[in-house]
Amino acid sequence: MKKFVTLIAIVSLILTAMTGCGKTVSGSVSTDGSTSMEKVIGALGEAFEENNSGVTFTYNPTGSGSGITAVAEGRCDIGLSSRNLKDEEKAQGLTETILALDGIAIIVNPDNPVNDLDLETIGRIYRGEITNWKDIGGNDLEIVLIGREAGSGTRDGFESITDTEDVCKYRQELTSTGDVITTVAGNPAAIGYASLASVKETVKALSVGGIMPTEETVKDGSYVVQRPFVLVTRSNTELSEAAQKFFDYITSSEANEIISSAGAVPVN
């Protein structure tokens, strides 16, 4: 009888432990920011919802600057930025956590015969010092410069790497990665830049200094046009239970396969 009671007690403890480990959460997780992170954060959010049926995940693609402002003002749980936080943003009580690395692909129309540019030439193109494709091995067409809007993490990363801050001679400044890709795909004279994770077959990604943008070349640093994908949270404010569980999941090695499948390079 005593053995039976002991067995019941042990089973009870095991069931209690299993219930605790498998505890489900409910509520919502709201993210806001970088359009370049859409594919990555969307895949992570979908996987999280599948395993946490009581949680609703939302993503608002407003751009890095807007996402940082949204989390600072308490309008979302987690901000998404495709650049590091600036000192003044950290001084506002914000914390950055690098989720992954992303290459910034230099893209042209598939009909453009140019396949490779070095970093210096890319800078000269965007500063307006080279204005015709024929001068760099292309067709006799005036180069049409496509870029992102002010506040974009992709623009910030591109301009800082190519030393073109505040001097780019853009023909168009667009508000999303998808718009840049669509515009370049429709114009044989255009050149633009976009998150490697978002590049489609409708455009051609150039090699830079002979190095193609791939997960391997971003991870080993040989592809130089790259930047971080950053999660932004409020330093002195706890996340909700659902948001914290999501944050813990996407920053764990458990999420690496999903991040890689979405075209980015996990850091954990």
C-alpha positions in Angstrom: 0.0 0.0 0.0 2.8 2.4 0.9 4.6 1.6 -2.4 1.3 2.3 -4.2 0.9 5.7 -2.5 4.5 6.6 -3.3 4.0 5.7 -6.9 0.9 7.9 -7.1 2.9 10.8 -5.6 5.7 10.4 -8.1 3.2 10.3 -11.0 1.6 13.4 -9.7 4.9 15.2 -9.5 5.8 14.3 -13.1 2.4 15.5 -14.4 2.8 18.7 -12.5 6.2 19.2 -14.0 5.0 18.4 -17.4 2.1 20.9 -17.1 4.5 23.6 -16.0 7.0 23.0 -18.8 4.2 22.9 -21.4 2.5 26.0 -20.1 0.6 27.8 -22.9 0.3 31.6 -23.0 -2.4 33.8 -24.5 -2.5 37.4 -25.6 -0.9 39.3 -28.4 2.6 40.2 -29.7 2.9 43.4 -31.8 6.0 44.2 -33.9 6.6 47.4 -36.0 9.4 48.6 -38.2 11.8 47.5 -40.9 10.3 46.4 -44.2 13.5 44.5 -44.9 12.8 42.2 -42.0 9.3 41.2 -43.3 10.2 37.8 -44.6 12.2 36.8 -41.5 9.9 38.2 -38.8 6.8 36.9 -40.7 8.2 33.4 -40.8 9.1 33.5 -37.1 5.7 34.9 -36.2 3.9 32.2 -38.1 5.9 29.4 -36.5 5.3 31.0 -33.0 1.5 31.2 -33.6 1.4 27.5 -34.7 3.0 26.4 -31.4 1.0 28.9 -29.3 -2.6 28.9 -30.4 -3.6 31.4 -27.8 -1.3 34.1 -29.1 -2.0 36.6 -32.0 1.1 37.9 -33.7 1.1 41.2 -35.8 3.7 43.0 -37.9 3.4 46.5 -39.1 5.9 47.3 -41.9 6.6 51.0 -41.4 10.4 51.2 -41.8 13.1 51.1 -39.2 12.8 54.7 -38.0 9.1 54.4 -37.5 9.5 51.1 -35.7 12.0 52.6 -33.2 9.6 55.5 -32.5 6.7 53.1 -32.1 8.4 51.0 -29.4 9.7 54.2 -27.7 6.2 55.5 -27.5 4.8 52.2 -26.3 2.7 51.5 -29.4 4.2 48.1 -30.0 6.0 45.4 -28.0 9.1 45.0 -30.2 10.5 47.4 -32.7 12.3 46.1 -35.8 15.3 47.9 -37.2 17.7 47.0 -40.0 20.4 49.2 -38.4 22.0 49.6 -35.0 20.4 52.1 -32.6 22.0 55.5 -32.4 23.4 56.8 -29.2 20.5 59.3 -28.8 18.0 56.4 -29.2 19.7 54.4 -26.6 19.6 57.4 -24.3 15.8 57.4 -24.7 15.8 54.1 -22.8 15.9 51.6 -25.7 17.8 48.4 -26.0 19.0 46.6 -29.1 19.3 42.8 -29.6 20.8 41.6 -32.8 18.7 38.8 -34.3 20.5 38.2 -37.5 22.8 39.6 -40.2 21.6 40.6 -43.6 23.4 41.4 -46.8 22.3 44.5 -48.7 22.2 43.3 -52.3 23.0 45.8 -55.1 20.4 45.1 -57.7 19.9 45.9 -61.4 17.5 44.9 -64.1 18.2 41.3 -65.4 18.9 42.8 -68.9 21.8 44.8 -67.6 25.1 43.2 -68.8 27.0 44.5 -65.7 27.6 41.7 -63.2 30.1 43.1 -60.7 31.0 46.5 -59.2 33.5 47.4 -56.5 32.5 49.4 -53.5 34.3 52.5 -54.7 32.4 52.4 -58.0 29.1 52.0 -56.3 29.8 55.0 -54.2 30.8 57.1 -57.3 27.6 56.0 -59.0 25.4 57.1 -56.1 27.3 60.4 -55.7 26.5 61.2 -59.3 30.2 60.9 -60.5 29.4 58.1 -62.9 26.1 58.7 -64.8 26.1 56.3 -67.8 26.2 52.6 -67.7 28.5 52.6 -70.8 31.3 54.0 -68.6 31.3 50.8 -66.5 30.8 48.1 -69.1 27.0 48.5 -69.6 24.7 49.8 -72.2 24.5 53.4 -73.3 21.9 54.4 -70.8 21.7 57.1 -68.1 21.9 55.5 -64.7 18.7 55.8 -62.7 19.4 55.8 -59.0 16.8 54.1 -56.8 17.0 54.2 -53.0 15.0 54.2 -49.8 13.4 57.0 -47.9 15.2 58.9 -45.1 15.0 56.9 -41.8 15.2 53.5 -43.6 17.6 51.1 -42.0 18.6 49.8 -45.4 19.4 53.3 -46.6 21.4 54.0 -43.5 23.4 50.8 -43.9 24.0 51.3 -47.6 25.1 54.9 -47.3 27.4 54.4 -44.3 29.1 51.4 -46.0 29.5 53.2 -49.4 30.4 56.6 -47.8 27.5 58.3 -49.5 25.6 59.8 -46.5 23.5 62.8 -47.6 25.1 63.0 -51.0 23.2 60.4 -53.0 21.6 61.7 -56.2 18.4 59.6 -56.0 15.9 59.7 -58.9 13.4 58.0 -56.6 13.3 57.5 -52.8 10.8 54.6 -52.0 9.2 53.6 -48.8 9.7 49.8 -48.9 12.0 47.1 -50.1 9.3 45.6 -52.3 8.9 49.0 -54.1 12.6 49.2 -54.8 12.7 45.7 -56.3 9.6 46.3 -58.4 11.0 49.6 -59.7 14.4 48.2 -60.6 12.8 45.2 -62.2 10.8 47.5 -64.5 13.7 49.8 -65.6 16.7 48.5 -67.6 18.7 51.6 -66.6 18.0 51.4 -62.8 20.2 50.4 -59.9 19.0 50.0 -56.4 19.7 48.2 -53.1 17.6 45.8 -51.1 17.8 43.3 -48.3 19.3 40.0 -49.6 16.5 38.2 -47.7 13.9 39.9 -50.0 15.6 39.7 -53.4 13.5 38.0 -56.1 14.3 36.6 -59.5 12.8 39.7 -61.1 16.1 41.5 -60.5 19.8 40.6 -60.7 22.0 40.9 -57.6 25.6 42.1 -58.5 28.7 40.8 -56.9 30.7 43.4 -55.1 34.5 43.2 -55.5 33.9 39.7 -57.0 32.0 38.5 -54.0 28.3 37.5 -54.4 25.9 38.2 -51.5 25.1 34.8 -49.9 24.5 33.5 -46.4 28.0 32.2 -46.3 29.7 35.4 -47.5 27.7 37.5 -45.1 28.5 35.3 -42.2 32.2 35.2 -42.9 32.3 38.9 -43.6 33.7 38.7 -47.2 30.6 40.3 -48.6 31.1 43.8 -47.2 27.7 45.4 -47.8 25.8 44.0 -44.8 24.0 45.2 -41.7 22.2 43.8 -38.6 18.6 42.9 -38.1 17.8 44.4 -34.7 15.1 43.8 -32.1 14.3 47.0 -30.2 12.8 46.9 -26.7 12.3 49.4 -23.9 15.1 49.0 -21.3 13.1 49.4 -18.1 9.8 48.0 -19.2 9.0 44.3 -19.0 7.5 42.6 -22.0 4.1 40.9 -21.6 4.3 37.2 -21.0 3.4 36.4 -24.6 5.9 39.0 -26.0 8.6 37.7 -23.8 8.0 34.1 -24.8 8.2 35.2 -28.5 11.4 37.2 -27.9 13.0 34.3 -26.1 12.0 31.9 -28.9 13.3 34.0 -31.9 16.6 34.7 -30.2 17.3 31.1 -29.4 19.1 28.5 -31.6 15.7 26.9 -32.0 14.8 29.6 -34.5 18.0 29.5 -36.6 16.6 27.2 -39.3 13.7 29.5 -39.9 15.9 32.6 -40.0 18.2 30.9 -42.5 15.3 29.7 -44.6 14.1 33.3 -44.8 17.5 34.4 -46.3 19.2 35.9 -43.2 22.1 34.8 -41.1 21.3 33.9 -37.5 23.8 35.1 -34.9 22.9 32.6 -32.1 
